[in-house]
Amino acid sequence: MLSTTNIPVTNFSAIMPLLTDNGGLVAWLLPTHGLHSLEKLLPLQRAFRQCVEHVQAMDTLYEERPDHYGYSGKLDFSTFYKDLLSWTGQPFLSQLNQITMATSKGPSADKIMNDPAYERTRENMSEFGRAGKAASLVRDLFRDLTSFAKDAEIQSRLLTVLKRTLSADTVSKRGERTVTLGDQRQLKGFNFNARASLKSSLFVKCPVAIDRVTGQVTITIPSFVPKTMVSVATGTTHFRIVAGAGTVNFETEETTYDRGSTDEIAWDNLRIAASTIVLNLPPNSPDTILVALGIEYNQQLNGDSYPLKSVQRNATAIVAVNKP
């Protein structure tokens, strides 16, 4: 049987034998110039080949390379793979730890915040931050209405709308524009669940009346036939129309909120009577008033009601925006 200790290596930078199960020589692995970059990664180590009756150790014969090549870490050649017929004796890379490459660095934080060349960047960052805070405020305001009626991209979609709202500020200078002075009407019609819009779930128009003096918000639910005007989730026996209203100050980040709903309504062909949902907010509020409407599905079984957490049907949308 051949042994790598008997092989002269003075003429080669690296050499490795490929052996059969019986220890016969198949071929020599010689590094070429095209493998030079790989050769740099390989420190001096040993590879072990498991055979049926013995264990043969082979030196990989690769020398240690200095760090100035830009790499650090090591490769583990101690794992061999077995094909469908027998051991091939060919090692493969089983582990690559902490390989680092030299990368170009961008401008420092100090440069971005102080260099005159990055003035536009600072302006964009400032406005983006204000839009992000506004998106979080709206999302938190209607959190209880959207427990089962939201998608994973709700924050980014809200941010997009409020960035557009902020950009509509025609009073402030660039970098100083705010949601308060922007076109907040763009929030109307926003669906918290992109997979289920309110219009595709509830086909009834529900007028909203806002009295700023008293702070009262009234949503009118007209008479309708449930099976005709409501698209339900699988397994639904009953549903409920829910509503929420709140005041939002996008500068101080202060909010107030009230929530209401109809009683559970059976999903059948019997026409229901008209009703109203009344919500109460602080009177004479100087802040923006947002009103959201949604639909929740339930299944009644043996006298108990269970909410259906259908991401394809539960829907909530902003239906009114009132700015003083």
Disulfide bonds with the S-S distance in Angstrom:
none
